[in-house]
Amino acid sequence: MPQTRFVLKKSLDLGLKPIVVINKIDRKDARPNEVLDEVLDLFISLGANDEQLDFPYIYAVAKQGISKLSLEEPDSNLEPLLNLIIDKIPSPQADVEKPFQMLVSSIDYNDYLGRIGIGKIYNGKLNLSDNVLLIRKDGKQEQARITKIYAYEGVKKVEIQEAIAGDIVAVAGMEDIDIGETLTSPELPEALPFVDIDEPTISMNFMVNTSPFAGQEGKFVTTRNIYERLVRELKTNVSLRVELTDSPDVFKVSGRGELHLAILIENMRREGFELAVSRPEVIMKKIDDVLCEPMELLIIDVAEEFVGTVMEKLGKRKAELLNMVTVGDRTRLEFKIPARGLIGYRSEFLTDTRGTGTLNHMFHGYEPFKGEIQQRARGALFSTETGVASAYAIWKVQERATFFIEPGTKVYEGMVVGENSRQMDMPVNVTKTKHLTNMRASGADEAIRLEPAKILTLEQAIEWITDDELVEVTPESIRIRKKYLTELDRKNALRNIKSESSQQ
């Protein structure tokens, strides 16, 4: 899995030597020897050195509390695993007698204390009220004083007076401390090495909600509210970037992926914020005067019958097949794909595999631009009127569309209510009702049978939209809307775009 590759790569880069535990050996389809060979191949592909390739391994059935050094041994308890950890994992290389050194590896925030640096003390000891030296990542040095020290007991933070080498602690007293910076004694102003944090690869615009329903469901709706919340997020979310734009109501927010930003948006809506967000865009870079884009390593597990469909769809998204392995009735596919090629693909993948496939991806690096990728294959169905959606109007159109709303939903002009079965956008009046007359038809009225609506989650809505659409997010609703709500506004925007293009 990509998360395994990511964590293992970081561990190998730090010079660590992992213990491999091959679990679930009691299953009928278990293949421990083949898995051991695959793990060795994984270590080699991630650049492990000779010492790391000679890793210790052990077999286990974790659910039953069984571990053993060879498959032939009789079942026992977890003592063999625990003994292997004691024998093979060295104790922390820390010296209490040396001057104090601590590397900040995580950040917390408290309204009263400000930023709190979390990390392991490598050398020496730390007392409350000690004067320390903060060494920035750029080499600058600042004086600081420790105002609080916290240790961890389970998931709780406990205030302490003293900590020594080997302890993992949280310290306060530095207003803008950051990950990768070093706290040291003034006697030893030497920074500790740190593995760089991966840069953002995806950006979105966060903006004030301007729909006709704005302010009806949210508690925090203004530009100031949104900006203050984003600034507060920056204090702990070190992979996030927030930039001001030409418009005072729009902020460019960059993160490590769609999910990273979707979690932030979801947290904001649960806190009572109301805002609109644009379609995700990848962050391009120029490397040696060549335009490059972020690439992802994509790993897919699907039933054999869906392999052709998946490969066809990913081929259109500029994916490059790296490896394909079939085990039983499942096939694992490994691709290298542009990050923008994954935008909007997850929901399509679940539909194509009938919900049985799994999809994981991780950042792979930057490579030259791969060319244009077609956006959404189907158009939007948007409302031409403001009102309440009726079952009659939905029933009349449902053969040509998939609806995102149910009868009784409040809608406004320009709000997207569904997906067209064809590529072009289609305006529709979903508030229309059946006219009553004083004449009774000879036959019975047609029965209205509605297909279930496809209610999109926040992540699905973000993936679905195109450049001319926004997702309206409130504590109670997730709506999709056109960027320009009226027909006149859309024509004027199109005219302005053509005018700018002709001038260029």
Secondary structure, 3 states (H helix, E strand, C coil): CHHHHHHHHHHHHCCCCCCEEECCCCCCCCCHHHHHHHHHHHHHHCCCCHHHHCCCEEEEEHHHCEEECCCCCCCCCCHHHHHHHHHHCCCCCCECCCCCEEEEEEEEEECCCEEEEEEEEEECEEECCCEEEEECCCCCEEEEECCEEEEEECCEEEECCEEECCCEEEEECCCCCCCCCEEECCCCCCCCCCCCCCCCCEEEEEECCCCCCCCCCCCECCHHHHHHHHHHHHCCCCCCEEEECCCCCEEEEEECCHHHHHHHHHHHHHCCECEEECCCEECCEEECCEEEEEEEEEEEEEEHHHHHHHHHHHHHCCCEEEEEEEECCEEEEEEEEEHHHHCCHHHHHHHHCCCCCEEEEEEEEEEECCCCCCCCCCCEEEECCCEECCHHHHHHHHHHEEECCCCCCEECCCEEEEEECCCCCEEECCCCCCCCCCCCCCCCCCCCCCCCCCCCCHHHHHHHCCCCEEEEECCCCEEEEECCCCHHHHHHHHHHHHHHHHHC
